[in-house]
Amino acid sequence: MKTRARLDCLRTLPLIAWIVAADVLLASGLQSLRVNVALAQGADQILLYSGPDREQRLIEGARKEGQVVIYAALIQNQAMRPIADGFAKKYPFVRITTWRADSEDIVQKAAAEVRANNVVADVIEGTGAGEQGVAAGIVQPFFSPAVAAVPEMYRNPSRLWAPTRLSYYGIAYNTKLVPADAVPKSYEDLLDPRWKGKMAWRIGSSTGTALFLTNLRLAWGEEKAQAYFDKLKEQKIVNFGAGSARTLVDRVIAGEYAIALNIFAHHPLISKAKGAPVDSRLLPPVASTAATMSIVKGLHHPHAAMLLADYILSKEGQSILARAEYFPVDPAVAPLPALTSVVPRIAGVEENFVGPDQLLRYTDSSEDIFQKLFR
């Protein structure tokens, strides 16, 4: 009997060990879950904190975190590196890591990290990044006192993104092919028969043909805009899909097209300053958009992320972007003198800001209009 009892005991031991191990693993998992929930709650609190000791709290927390990661569409040597250097000089206890890509790639990479519960990025930035991040459900609200300096029309009421830099759109024209007295001054002027087959616009981008159509739909209303589009289609605009907006301006400079529609208005000015036969013209209402910055869900460095967000939106950060040939969102920070002629508020030209949310909401229907009339 003693032998049998001993054998039964031995058989039972593995089961007991398994149960104990399972209990340990369950307890460990619950503890990990509690820690993650606590971290998430702590991140939420610090991201939205607006108390008088906010900066002190951010600095103390960032010292412990020691690093911050940003994925940005800013040109690396021209803008992102100076931003990183300025931030590192101000906060030497935070190591900043940057990754540069197009906005869509940035959002896709950040979304994959969130889905895998392996978040690396703390901050994402780029044209389209804000609304795409919201649509993907990977960003969360945050507060920065620097946003108060930004005109209200450029802000997001839900605080899911903040604008970092602006873009203004106009036409580029070859000064050898377009006489000074014939330069279009309005959208109606684009209907002049002399421009039939001599204009091009960029396809395959939310800031190309879709933005051109969306801008007028929002500014004029659907009926007036549709009537205009029906006339514009007779101009046989060339659909340019062989490169970037900058490439299209280069084609205008080369004389391949007399006019390019809905390009970044400052690009021709940069080339003009170098002696190229090109210039830019704003057509009212001027479409404008904003590159945006968001905070990623599940980030590991909330204190440092907020310090970085504050820095990019500060006058120092905005001045760095201005020197890099971007347009600041803070009106107190002037753009480069050579670019002021295409800033609507300075040029005295009507501006129609197409916010990230509007751009996301209208792009598909504007693309449908393009496919029906201009393909």
C-alpha positions as CSV (number, residue, x, y, z in Angstrom):
1,M,0.0,0.0,0.0
2,K,2.8,2.4,0.8
3,T,4.4,1.6,-2.5
4,R,1.2,2.3,-4.4
5,A,0.6,5.5,-2.5
6,R,4.1,6.7,-3.3
7,L,3.5,5.9,-7.0
8,D,0.2,7.9,-7.0
9,C,2.0,10.8,-5.4
10,L,4.6,10.8,-8.0
11,R,2.0,10.7,-10.8
12,T,0.3,13.7,-9.2
13,L,3.4,15.8,-8.9
14,P,3.6,16.8,-12.6
15,L,0.0,17.9,-12.6
16,I,0.6,20.0,-9.5
17,A,3.7,21.5,-11.0
18,W,1.7,22.4,-14.2
19,I,-1.0,24.0,-12.1
20,V,1.5,26.0,-10.1
21,A,3.3,27.1,-13.3
22,A,0.0,28.1,-14.9
23,D,-0.9,30.1,-11.8
24,V,2.5,31.8,-12.0
25,L,2.2,32.6,-15.7
26,L,-1.4,33.9,-15.2
27,A,-0.3,36.1,-12.3
28,S,2.6,37.3,-14.4
29,G,0.4,38.1,-17.3
30,L,-2.1,39.9,-15.2
31,Q,0.7,41.9,-13.6
32,S,2.1,42.8,-17.0
33,L,-1.4,43.8,-18.1
34,R,-1.8,46.0,-15.0
35,V,1.6,47.6,-15.8
36,N,0.6,48.2,-19.4
37,V,-2.7,49.7,-18.4
38,A,-1.1,51.8,-15.8
39,L,1.5,53.0,-18.4
40,A,-1.2,53.8,-20.9
41,Q,-3.2,55.7,-18.3
42,G,-0.1,57.6,-17.2
43,A,0.7,58.4,-20.8
44,D,-2.8,59.7,-21.4
45,Q,-2.5,61.9,-18.3
46,I,0.8,63.5,-19.2
47,L,-0.2,64.0,-22.9
48,L,-3.2,66.1,-21.9
49,Y,-1.7,67.7,-18.8
50,S,-1.9,71.5,-18.8
51,G,-1.0,72.5,-15.2
52,P,1.5,75.2,-14.4
53,D,4.2,72.7,-13.6
54,R,3.8,70.9,-17.0
55,E,7.2,71.7,-18.3
56,Q,8.9,70.6,-15.1
57,R,7.0,67.3,-15.1
58,L,7.9,66.7,-18.8
59,I,11.6,67.4,-18.1
60,E,11.7,65.1,-15.1
61,G,9.9,62.3,-16.9
62,A,12.0,62.7,-20.0
63,R,15.2,62.4,-18.0
64,K,14.0,59.0,-16.9
65,E,12.8,57.9,-20.4
66,G,16.1,59.1,-22.0
67,Q,15.0,59.0,-25.6
68,V,12.3,59.8,-28.1
69,V,11.5,58.5,-31.6
70,I,10.0,60.5,-34.5
71,Y,9.0,59.3,-38.0
72,A,8.8,62.4,-40.2
73,A,8.4,63.4,-43.8
74,L,10.6,66.4,-43.3
75,I,13.7,66.5,-45.6
76,Q,16.4,65.0,-43.5
77,N,19.4,67.3,-44.0
78,Q,17.4,70.4,-44.7
79,A,14.9,70.2,-41.8
80,M,14.8,67.1,-39.7
81,R,18.5,67.2,-38.7
82,P,18.5,70.8,-37.6
83,I,15.3,70.2,-35.6
84,A,17.0,67.2,-34.0
85,D,20.2,69.1,-33.3
86,G,18.3,72.0,-31.7
87,F,16.2,69.7,-29.6
88,A,19.3,67.8,-28.4
89,K,21.0,71.0,-27.5
90,K,18.0,72.1,-25.4
91,Y,17.4,68.7,-23.9
92,P,20.8,66.9,-23.9
93,F,19.5,64.2,-21.6
94,V,17.1,62.9,-24.3
95,R,18.5,60.9,-27.3
96,I,16.4,61.6,-30.4
97,T,16.0,59.0,-33.1
98,T,14.6,60.0,-36.5
99,W,13.3,58.0,-39.5
100,R,12.4,59.7,-42.7
101,A,9.9,58.4,-45.3
102,D,6.8,59.5,-47.2
103,S,3.7,60.1,-45.1
104,E,1.9,57.0,-46.2
105,D,4.8,54.8,-45.4
106,I,5.2,56.5,-42.0
107,V,1.6,55.7,-41.1
108,Q,1.8,52.2,-42.3
109,K,4.9,51.5,-40.3
110,A,3.4,53.0,-37.1
111,A,0.1,51.2,-37.6
112,A,1.9,47.9,-38.0
113,E,3.8,48.6,-34.7
114,V,0.5,49.4,-32.9
115,R,-1.2,46.2,-34.2
116,A,1.8,44.1,-33.1
117,N,1.9,45.8,-29.7
118,N,5.5,46.6,-30.4
119,V,5.5,50.4,-30.7
120,V,8.7,52.1,-31.6
121,A,7.5,55.5,-32.8
122,D,6.4,58.1,-30.3
123,V,5.6,60.9,-32.8
124,I,4.7,60.9,-36.5
125,E,4.7,63.9,-38.8
126,G,3.9,64.5,-42.5
127,T,1.4,65.8,-45.0
128,G,-1.5,63.4,-44.6
129,A,-0.1,61.7,-41.6
130,G,-2.6,63.2,-39.2
131,E,-5.8,62.2,-40.9
132,Q,-4.4,58.9,-42.0
133,G,-3.4,58.2,-38.4
134,V,-6.8,59.1,-37.2
135,A,-8.5,56.9,-39.8
136,A,-6.2,54.0,-38.8
137,G,-7.0,54.5,-35.1
138,I,-3.4,54.7,-34.0
139,V,-3.1,58.2,-32.6
140,Q,-4.3,59.8,-29.4
141,P,-5.2,63.3,-28.2
142,F,-2.5,65.6,-26.8
143,F,-2.1,69.2,-25.5
144,S,0.6,71.6,-26.3
145,P,0.5,75.2,-25.2
146,A,2.3,76.2,-28.4
147,V,-0.9,75.4,-30.4
148,A,-2.5,78.6,-29.0
149,A,-0.3,80.6,-31.4
150,V,-1.6,78.8,-34.4
151,P,-4.7,80.4,-36.2
152,E,-7.8,78.5,-35.2
153,M,-8.7,77.4,-38.7
154,Y,-5.5,75.3,-38.8
155,R,-6.2,73.4,-35.5
156,N,-7.9,70.1,-34.8
157,P,-10.7,70.4,-32.2
158,S,-10.1,66.8,-31.1
159,R,-6.4,67.4,-30.5
160,L,-5.5,64.3,-32.4
161,W,-3.1,66.2,-34.6
162,A,-1.4,69.6,-34.6
163,P,-0.2,71.4,-37.8
164,T,3.5,71.8,-38.1
165,R,3.9,73.5,-41.5
166,L,1.7,74.8,-44.3
167,S,1.6,74.4,-48.0
168,Y,0.1,76.8,-50.5
169,Y,-0.9,75.8,-54.1
170,G,-0.9,77.8,-57.3
171,I,0.2,77.6,-60.9
172,A,3.6,77.4,-62.4
173,Y,4.2,78.9,-65.8
174,N,7.1,79.2,-68.2
175,T,7.9,82.9,-68.6
176,K,9.0,82.3,-72.2
177,L,5.8,80.6,-73.3
178,V,3.3,82.7,-71.3
179,P,3.5,86.5,-71.9
180,A,3.3,88.7,-68.8
181,D,0.0,90.1,-69.9
182,A,-1.5,86.6,-70.5
183,V,-0.7,85.0,-67.1
184,P,-3.9,83.6,-65.7
185,K,-5.1,85.5,-62.7
186,S,-8.2,83.4,-61.9
187,Y,-9.6,80.0,-62.4
188,E,-11.8,81.3,-65.2
189,D,-8.7,82.5,-67.1
190,L,-7.6,78.8,-67.3
191,L,-10.6,78.3,-69.7
192,D,-8.9,80.5,-72.4
193,P,-8.7,78.4,-75.6
194,R,-5.0,79.4,-76.0
195,W,-4.1,77.0,-73.1
196,K,-5.9,74.0,-74.6
197,G,-3.5,71.0,-74.4
198,K,-0.8,73.2,-72.9
199,M,-1.5,72.7,-69.2
200,A,-0.7,69.7,-67.0
201,W,-1.5,68.6,-63.4
202,R,-0.2,65.9,-61.1
203,I,-2.3,62.7,-60.7
204,G,-2.1,60.0,-58.2
205,S,-1.8,62.3,-55.1
206,S,-4.3,63.7,-52.6
207,T,-2.6,67.1,-53.1
208,G,-2.7,66.9,-56.9
209,T,-5.9,66.8,-59.0
210,A,-8.0,65.7,-56.0
211,L,-7.1,68.8,-54.0
212,F,-7.7,71.1,-57.0
213,L,-11.2,69.8,-57.4
214,T,-11.9,69.6,-53.6
215,N,-10.8,73.2,-53.1
216,L,-13.3,74.6,-55.6
217,R,-16.1,72.3,-54.4
218,L,-15.6,73.6,-50.9
219,A,-15.2,77.2,-51.9
220,W,-17.8,77.5,-54.6
221,G,-20.4,74.8,-53.8
222,E,-21.1,71.7,-55.8
223,E,-23.2,73.2,-58.5
224,K,-20.9,76.1,-59.5
225,A,-17.8,73.9,-59.2
226,Q,-19.4,71.1,-61.4
227,A,-20.3,73.7,-64.0
228,Y,-16.7,74.9,-64.1
229,F,-15.3,71.4,-64.3
230,D,-17.5,70.6,-67.3
231,K,-15.9,73.6,-69.1
232,L,-12.4,72.8,-67.9
233,K,-12.5,69.3,-69.3
234,E,-12.5,70.8,-72.8
235,Q,-9.0,72.2,-72.1
236,K,-7.5,68.7,-72.4
237,I,-5.3,69.0,-69.4
238,V,-2.3,66.6,-69.5
239,N,-2.4,64.0,-66.7
240,F,1.2,64.0,-65.3
241,G,2.0,60.9,-63.3
242,A,5.7,60.5,-64.0
243,G,7.1,61.9,-60.8
244,S,6.7,64.4,-58.0
245,A,5.3,67.9,-57.9
246,R,8.9,69.2,-58.2
247,T,9.3,67.1,-61.4
248,L,6.3,68.7,-63.0
249,V,7.7,72.2,-62.3
250,D,11.0,71.0,-64.0
251,R,8.9,70.0,-67.1
252,V,7.4,73.5,-67.2
253,I,10.9,75.0,-67.0
254,A,12.0,72.7,-69.9
255,G,9.1,74.1,-71.9
256,E,7.2,70.8,-72.2
257,Y,4.1,72.4,-70.7
258,A,3.3,76.1,-70.6
259,I,1.4,75.9,-67.3
260,A,1.2,73.4,-64.4
261,L,-1.8,73.5,-62.1
262,N,-2.0,73.0,-58.4
263,I,1.7,72.8,-57.6
264,F,3.4,73.9,-54.4
265,A,3.5,77.6,-55.1
266,H,7.0,78.2,-53.7
267,H,8.8,75.6,-55.9
268,P,8.8,77.9,-59.0
269,L,10.2,80.8,-56.9
270,I,13.1,78.7,-55.8
271,S,13.9,77.8,-59.4
272,K,13.3,81.4,-60.6
273,A,15.9,82.6,-58.0
274,K,18.4,80.4,-59.8
275,G,17.7,81.9,-63.2
276,A,15.1,79.4,-64.5
277,P,12.4,80.7,-66.9
278,V,9.5,80.0,-64.5
279,D,7.3,81.9,-62.1
280,S,4.4,81.2,-59.7
281,R,0.9,82.7,-59.5
282,L,-1.8,82.4,-56.8
283,L,-5.4,81.9,-58.0
284,P,-8.1,82.9,-55.5
285,P,-9.3,81.0,-53.6
286,V,-5.8,79.6,-52.9
287,A,-5.9,76.0,-51.6
288,S,-3.7,75.4,-48.6
289,T,-3.0,72.3,-46.6
290,A,-1.0,71.5,-43.5
291,A,1.5,68.8,-42.6
292,T,0.5,67.5,-39.2
293,M,2.1,65.9,-36.1
294,S,0.4,63.2,-34.0
295,I,1.2,61.1,-30.9
296,V,1.2,57.3,-31.4
297,K,-0.9,55.0,-29.2
298,G,1.1,52.8,-26.9
299,L,4.2,55.1,-27.0
300,H,7.0,54.4,-24.5
301,H,8.3,58.0,-24.1
302,P,5.3,60.3,-23.5
303,H,7.2,63.0,-21.6
304,A,10.0,63.2,-24.2
305,A,7.4,63.1,-27.0
306,M,5.6,66.1,-25.6
307,L,8.9,68.0,-25.2
308,L,9.6,67.3,-28.9
309,A,6.1,68.3,-30.0
310,D,6.4,71.6,-28.0
311,Y,9.8,72.2,-29.6
312,I,8.6,71.7,-33.2
313,L,5.7,74.1,-32.5
314,S,7.8,76.6,-30.7
315,K,9.1,79.8,-32.3
316,E,12.6,78.2,-32.3
317,G,11.4,75.1,-34.1
318,Q,9.2,77.0,-36.5
319,S,12.1,79.3,-37.3
320,I,14.2,76.2,-38.2
321,L,11.4,75.1,-40.6
322,A,11.2,78.5,-42.1
323,R,14.9,78.5,-42.8
324,A,14.5,75.1,-44.5
325,E,12.0,76.7,-47.0
326,Y,8.9,75.5,-45.3
327,F,6.0,77.8,-44.3
328,P,5.5,78.1,-40.5
329,V,2.1,77.6,-38.9
330,D,2.9,80.3,-36.3
331,P,2.1,83.6,-38.0
332,A,4.7,85.4,-35.7
333,V,7.5,83.4,-37.5
334,A,8.1,84.9,-41.0
335,P,8.8,82.7,-44.0
336,L,11.9,83.4,-46.0
337,P,11.6,86.8,-47.8
338,A,11.9,85.2,-51.2
339,L,8.8,83.1,-50.5
340,T,6.5,85.7,-49.0
341,S,4.8,86.5,-52.4
342,V,3.0,83.1,-52.3
343,V,1.7,83.4,-48.7
344,P,-2.0,84.4,-49.2
345,R,-2.3,86.5,-46.0
346,I,0.8,88.5,-47.0
347,A,-0.1,88.7,-50.7
348,G,-3.6,89.8,-49.9
349,V,-5.2,86.8,-51.8
350,E,-8.2,84.7,-50.5
351,E,-7.1,81.4,-48.9
352,N,-9.2,78.3,-48.6
353,F,-7.7,75.9,-46.0
354,V,-8.5,72.3,-46.8
355,G,-8.0,70.7,-43.5
356,P,-6.7,67.1,-43.2
357,D,-10.2,65.8,-42.2
358,Q,-11.8,67.5,-45.2
359,L,-9.1,66.2,-47.5
360,L,-9.7,62.7,-46.3
361,R,-13.5,63.1,-46.6
362,Y,-13.6,64.6,-50.1
363,T,-10.7,62.9,-51.9
364,D,-12.6,59.8,-53.0
365,S,-15.5,61.8,-54.5
366,S,-13.2,64.3,-56.1
367,E,-11.3,61.4,-57.6
368,D,-14.6,60.1,-59.0
369,I,-15.1,63.5,-60.7
370,F,-11.6,63.4,-62.1
371,Q,-12.1,59.9,-63.5
372,K,-15.4,60.9,-65.1
373,L,-14.3,64.1,-66.7
374,F,-10.5,64.2,-67.1
375,R,-9.3,60.7,-67.7
